[in-house]
Amino acid sequence: MLEKLKKFLHWETTPKPEYDLTSQIYEELQPFRLPIILVILIFLFGTLGYIWIDNIDVFSAFYQTGITFTTVGYGEMYNMSDNGRIFSIFLIVAGFAVFSLAVGVMIEVIQKGKLLPLLKERRMLYKIARLKKHFVIAYHTQFTIELANELRKSHIPFVVVSPEEDLEQIAKEYKYPFFIQAEPHTDIAMKKAHLSSAKGLITLSKNIADNIAMISSVRLFEKELQRIPYYIMSIADSSTNVEKLLKLGADEVLNPNKLMAQKAAAIAKDHKIKNLLEEFLYSKETDLNLEELKVPKKSWIIFKKLKESHLRDLTNCSVVGIKTKKGRFIPMPTGDAIIEPESTLFIMGTREGLKKTRKLIRVSTKPKETQFN
């Protein structure tokens, strides 16, 4: 009943991190226990002492204890007896002793250097817990820096997880909004990055072994949660390593060297193509995008010619490629190309146009808009 009431009153609307640092913070604060207990006991002893010695009311005794114990110098708040003054001297000495103890404890905790980082990390974990459908980027590399810039421009949330001890400074320099200093493949790191609510993972280590460990760990974590598969992307420096990572469960593996060589070859053939992708696909000044859309088995467009779907007329998007279920790719298909079940359409258009296209190919009955005379 209490839980339902809390939910109704929205008392638990703030998402909580999957990894709780409270016990570690309490452990660091444990040395403060003794000074706090001594302060409470002295206040209790001083209040009862003034009541018994000078027969004053509780509030006056408590107030006199406070100003005497803290040595603020307000003086006597009532006509104090000699016994009361002697008792006040004892409270002043006790207050100074407890204050010295508290300062010593504070210096010791600060010198250990664990409390402030824990508090900062706890605040970061609560921020990460609010993310939904974000990407977890494993390892800080030059690729991470460039990728983070592009994700920020596209307003795609992400969390960088890397073992560097100075990751906080790195994050400030390269404007990583969310970061976790830890070995990315560990369960603790995945919980801190709130991988359970993430859309996918991008592992960018230059060491192939790190990427292998990362992919394997995420796939195991995925099975434990019994959730839909994560989208996993990685990099590799050779075609052999690309194949290894794909077999281990990566959805996409990029070879930076090969990509650079392909672009250089394309520019060498025709220098006019140099800015084509930057101007139309990657530019933030245009709304043009390229997207892969899988044709459902029950879509109304299956076994129809591309021109019969009227996709361009209805959505102002163009089909620039078709990949069949068997893996055959048809670049720049003609209007007579047949759309097979579970084939993939490579469609170029605006965000709004792509949204309309997704809706159009998912329906099983032929839309009225396609009834052309």
C-alpha positions in Angstrom: 0.0 0.0 0.0 2.9 2.4 0.9 4.6 1.7 -2.4 1.4 2.4 -4.4 1.0 5.7 -2.4 4.6 6.7 -3.2 4.0 5.9 -6.9 0.8 7.9 -6.9 2.4 10.9 -5.3 5.5 10.6 -7.6 7.9 10.3 -4.7 10.1 7.9 -6.6 10.2 9.5 -10.0 14.0 10.0 -10.0 15.7 6.9 -11.6 18.3 5.3 -9.4 21.7 4.0 -10.5 22.1 0.3 -10.9 25.3 0.5 -8.9 24.9 2.1 -5.4 27.9 3.9 -3.9 26.1 4.6 -0.6 27.9 1.9 1.4 31.3 3.2 0.2 30.4 6.8 1.1 29.2 5.7 4.6 32.4 3.8 5.1 34.4 7.0 4.3 32.2 9.0 6.7 32.5 6.5 9.5 35.4 8.3 11.3 33.0 11.3 11.9 30.8 9.1 14.1 32.8 9.6 17.3 32.9 13.4 17.2 29.2 13.6 16.4 28.4 11.2 19.3 30.6 13.3 21.7 28.9 16.5 20.7 25.4 15.1 21.4 26.6 13.7 24.7 28.2 17.0 25.8 25.1 18.9 24.8 22.9 16.5 26.8 25.3 16.6 29.8 25.7 20.4 29.7 21.9 21.0 29.5 21.2 18.7 32.4 24.2 20.2 34.3 22.9 23.8 34.1 19.4 22.7 35.1 20.7 20.8 38.1 23.3 23.5 39.2 21.4 26.7 38.6 17.8 25.5 38.4 17.0 27.2 35.0 14.5 26.1 32.3 15.5 23.6 29.6 15.7 26.0 26.7 18.0 28.4 28.6 20.2 25.5 29.8 20.4 24.2 26.2 21.2 27.7 24.8 23.9 28.3 27.5 25.4 24.9 26.7 25.6 25.8 23.0 27.3 29.2 23.4 29.7 27.9 26.0 30.6 24.7 24.2 31.2 26.5 20.9 33.1 29.4 22.7 31.3 32.1 20.7 31.8 34.6 23.5 28.3 35.8 24.1 28.9 35.6 27.9 26.4 34.5 30.6 22.7 34.5 29.6 21.5 34.6 33.2 22.9 35.4 36.7 25.2 32.3 36.9 26.5 30.9 40.2 30.1 30.0 40.9 29.4 26.3 40.4 27.9 27.2 37.1 31.0 29.1 36.0 33.2 26.2 37.0 30.9 23.9 35.0 31.2 26.3 32.0 35.0 26.0 32.1 34.7 22.3 31.8 32.4 22.6 28.8 34.8 25.0 27.1 37.7 22.6 27.5 35.5 19.7 26.3 34.3 21.7 23.3 37.9 22.6 22.3 38.9 18.9 22.6 36.0 17.7 20.5 36.6 20.4 17.9 40.2 19.4 17.6 39.2 15.8 17.2 36.7 16.7 14.5 39.3 18.8 12.6 41.8 15.9 12.8 39.2 13.5 11.5 38.4 15.9 8.6 42.0 16.3 7.6 42.5 12.5 7.7 39.5 11.9 5.4 40.5 14.6 3.0 44.1 13.3 2.9 42.8 9.8 1.9 41.2 11.5 -1.1 38.3 9.0 -1.6 35.2 10.9 -0.3 35.1 13.7 -2.8 35.6 11.5 -5.8 32.9 9.1 -4.5 30.4 12.0 -4.1 31.3 13.3 -7.7 30.8 9.8 -9.1 27.5 9.3 -7.3 26.2 12.5 -8.8 27.4 11.4 -12.2 25.7 8.0 -11.8 22.3 9.6 -11.0 22.7 11.7 -14.2 23.4 8.6 -16.3 20.5 6.8 -14.7 18.1 9.3 -16.4 19.4 8.4 -19.9 17.4 6.2 -22.2 18.5 4.6 -25.5 22.0 6.0 -25.2 25.2 4.6 -26.5 28.0 3.3 -24.3 31.4 4.1 -25.8 34.2 1.9 -24.5 37.7 3.2 -24.3 39.0 6.7 -24.9 40.9 7.0 -28.2 41.2 9.5 -31.1 38.2 7.7 -32.6 36.2 8.4 -29.4 37.0 12.1 -29.6 35.7 12.4 -33.2 32.7 10.2 -32.5 31.7 12.2 -29.4 31.8 15.4 -31.5 29.4 13.9 -34.1 27.1 12.4 -31.5 26.8 15.7 -29.6 25.9 17.5 -32.9 23.2 14.9 -33.6 21.9 15.2 -30.0 22.5 11.4 -29.4 23.2 10.7 -25.7 26.4 8.7 -24.8 28.5 7.6 -21.9 32.3 7.1 -22.2 33.8 4.3 -20.1 37.6 4.1 -20.0 40.2 3.1 -17.4 42.4 6.2 -17.5 42.9 7.7 -14.1 42.7 11.2 -15.4 39.4 10.6 -17.3 37.7 13.5 -15.5 40.2 15.9 -17.1 40.0 14.2 -20.4 36.2 14.5 -20.3 36.4 18.2 -19.6 38.8 18.8 -22.4 36.8 16.9 -25.0 33.4 17.7 -23.6 32.2 14.2 -22.7 28.9 14.9 -20.8 28.8 11.6 -19.1 31.8 9.4 -18.2 32.8 6.4 -16.0 36.4 5.7 -14.9 36.6 1.9 -15.0 37.5 -1.2 -17.0 34.7 -1.2 -19.6 34.2 -5.0 -19.8 33.5 -5.4 -16.0 30.0 -5.9 -14.7 30.4 -2.9 -12.4 31.3 -0.6 -15.3 28.3 -1.8 -17.3 26.0 -1.2 -14.4 27.4 2.2 -13.8 27.0 3.1 -17.4 23.3 2.0 -17.1 23.8 -0.4 -20.0 20.4 -2.0 -19.3 18.6 1.1 -20.7 21.2 1.7 -23.5 20.5 1.3 -27.2 23.9 -0.2 -27.9 27.7 -0.2 -27.4 30.6 1.1 -29.4 34.0 -0.3 -28.5 36.9 1.6 -29.9 40.1 0.1 -28.4 43.1 -0.2 -30.6 43.8 -3.5 -28.9 41.7 -6.3 -30.6 41.7 -8.3 -27.3 39.9 -5.4 -25.5 37.2 -5.3 -28.2 36.8 -9.1 -28.0 36.4 -9.0 -24.2 33.9 -6.1 -24.5 31.7 -7.7 -27.1 31.6 -11.0 -25.2 30.9 -9.3 -21.9 28.0 -7.3 -23.3 26.4 -10.3 -25.0 26.6 -12.2 -21.7 25.1 -9.2 -19.9 22.4 -9.1 -22.5 21.4 -12.7 -21.8 21.3 -12.1 -18.1 18.8 -9.3 -18.6 16.9 -11.3 -21.1 16.4 -8.2 -23.3 16.4 -7.6 -27.0 20.0 -7.7 -28.5 22.1 -4.6 -28.2 23.5 -3.0 -31.3 27.3 -3.4 -31.0 29.8 -1.6 -33.2 33.6 -1.9 -33.1 36.7 -1.2 -35.1 39.5 -3.5 -36.3 42.7 -3.0 -38.2 42.5 -6.0 -40.6 39.9 -8.0 -42.5 40.8 -11.1 -40.3 40.0 -9.2 -37.1 36.8 -7.8 -38.7 35.6 -11.3 -39.3 36.5 -12.4 -35.7 34.5 -9.6 -34.1 31.5 -10.2 -36.4 31.6 -13.9 -35.4 31.7 -13.0 -31.7 28.5 -11.0 -32.0 29.3 -7.5 -33.3 26.7 -6.0 -35.6 29.1 -3.7 -37.4 32.9 -3.7 -37.5 34.7 -0.8 -39.3 38.2 -0.9 -40.6 39.4 2.7 -40.5 42.3 2.0 -42.8 40.1 0.4 -45.4 37.5 3.3 -45.2 40.2 5.9 -45.7 41.7 4.0 -48.6 38.2 3.7 -50.3 37.6 7.4 -49.9 41.0 8.3 -51.2 40.5 6.0 -54.2 37.1 7.6 -54.9 38.6 11.1 -54.7 41.4 10.0 -57.0 38.9 8.8 -59.6 36.8 12.0 -59.4 37.7 14.9 -57.1 34.1 16.2 -57.4 32.9 13.4 -55.1 35.1 14.7 -52.2 32.4 16.7 -50.5 29.4 14.7 -51.6 28.8 12.8 -48.3 29.8 15.8 -46.2 27.4 18.1 -48.0 24.4 15.8 -48.1 24.7 13.1 -45.5 26.9 14.4 -42.7 26.2 18.1 -43.0 24.1 19.6 -40.1 22.8 22.3 -42.4 20.7 19.8 -44.4 18.1 17.4 -43.3 19.1 14.7 -45.8 19.7 11.2 -44.3 20.4 7.7 -45.5 18.6 4.8 -43.7 18.3 1.1 -44.0 14.7 -0.2 -43.8 13.9 -3.9 -43.7 10.8 -4.9 -45.6 8.5 -7.0 -43.3 7.1 -10.4 -44.5 3.6 -9.1 -44.5 4.3 -5.7 -46.1 2.0 -4.8 -49.0 4.9 -3.9 -51.2 6.5 -7.4 -51.4 6.7 -9.0 -54.8 5.9 -5.7 -56.4 8.0 -3.6 -58.7 9.7 -0.6 -57.1 7.8 1.8 -59.3 4.5 0.3 -58.2 5.2 1.3 -54.6 5.2 5.0 -55.4 7.6 5.6 -52.5 9.2 8.6 -54.2 5.8 10.2 -55.0 4.4 9.7 -51.5 7.4 10.4 -49.3 9.8 12.3 -51.6 12.5 9.7 -50.7 14.6 7.7 -53.2 15.6 4.1 -53.0 19.4 4.1 -53.8 20.0 0.4 -53.1 18.3 -2.9 -52.4 19.9 -5.8 -50.4 18.1 -9.1 -50.8 17.7 -11.6 -47.9 20.4 -13.8 -49.5 22.9 -10.8 -49.4 22.8 -9.7 -53.1 23.1 -5.9 -53.4 21.4 -4.0 -56.2 22.8 -0.4 -56.4 20.6 2.3 -57.9 17.7 -0.1 -58.7 15.4 0.7 -61.6 11.7 0.9 -61.3 11.3 -2.7 -62.5 13.3 -4.1 -59.5 11.2 -6.6 -57.5 10.9 -6.0 -53.7 11.4 -9.4 -52.0 10.3 -10.2 -48.4 12.8 -9.3 -45.7 15.0 -7.4 -48.2 16.6 -4.2 -47.1 15.9 -0.9 -48.8 18.6 1.8 -48.7 16.6 5.0 -48.7 17.8 8.6 -48.9 15.5 11.5 -47.9 14.6 13.9 -45.2 13.8 12.8 -41.6 10.1 13.5 -42.2 10.2 11.6 -45.5 12.0 8.6 -43.9 9.4 8.6 -41.1 6.6 8.4 -43.7 8.4 5.6 -45.6 8.8 3.5 -42.4 5.1 3.7 -41.8 4.2 3.0 -45.4 6.2 -0.2 -45.8 5.0 -1.6 -42.4 1.3 -1.8 -43.3 0.0 -5.0 -44.8 -2.8 -3.5 -46.9 -2.3 -1.2 -49.9 -2.8 2.4 -48.8 -5.4 4.5 -50.6 -2.8 7.1 -51.6 -1.2 4.5 -54.0 -4.4 4.2 -56.0 -3.2 6.3 -59.0 -5.3 6.6 -62.1 
